[in-house]
């Protein structure tokens, strides 16, 4: 994981053009939930693994 670029919530909101609230709502879905943050630093920020995001996108495009 050293040197890997993780995604912030701001990166994700810009990528999908949705609010932070929507990202967190997607994480609660029963069918193909949005990935949980890989790194969750208390009181600061959450970081997502881009590989997990791309896998989620791939699954979502197959069901659409």
C-alpha positions in Angstrom: 0.0 0.0 0.0 3.0 2.3 0.2 2.8 4.9 -2.5 -0.7 4.1 -3.4 -3.0 7.1 -4.1 -6.2 6.8 -2.1 -9.4 8.7 -2.7 -10.9 11.2 -0.3 -14.7 11.8 0.0 -14.1 15.0 -2.0 -12.6 13.0 -4.8 -15.6 10.7 -4.8 -18.2 13.5 -4.7 -16.4 15.1 -7.7 -16.1 11.8 -9.5 -19.8 11.0 -9.3 -21.2 14.5 -9.0 -23.1 13.6 -5.8 -23.1 14.8 -2.2 -21.2 13.3 0.7 -24.5 12.1 2.1 -25.2 10.2 -1.1 -21.8 8.4 -0.9 -22.6 7.3 2.7 -26.1 6.3 1.7 -24.7 4.1 -1.1 -22.5 2.3 1.5 -25.7 1.2 3.2 -27.3 -0.4 0.2 -28.0 -4.1 0.4 -27.4 -4.8 -3.3 -23.8 -3.8 -4.4 -23.1 -1.4 -1.6 -20.4 1.2 -2.1 -17.0 0.1 -0.6 -16.2 1.1 2.9 -13.2 3.3 3.5 -9.9 1.5 3.6 -8.4 4.0 6.0 -10.6 5.6 8.6 -8.7 8.1 10.7 -10.8 9.2 13.6 -11.5 12.9 13.6 -9.8 13.6 10.3 -10.6 11.8 7.0 -11.6 8.6 5.4 -9.7 7.2 2.4 -10.9 4.8 -0.2 -8.9 2.3 -2.2 -9.2 3.2 -5.9 -9.1 -0.5 -6.9 -12.2 -1.2 -4.7 -14.0 1.7 -6.3 -13.2 0.5 -9.8 -14.4 -3.0 -8.9 -17.7 -1.5 -7.5 -18.1 0.5 -10.7 -17.6 -2.7 -12.8 -20.2 -4.6 -10.8 -22.6 -1.6 -11.0 -22.3 -1.4 -14.8 -23.1 -5.1 -15.2 -26.3 -4.8 -13.2 -27.4 -1.5 -14.9 
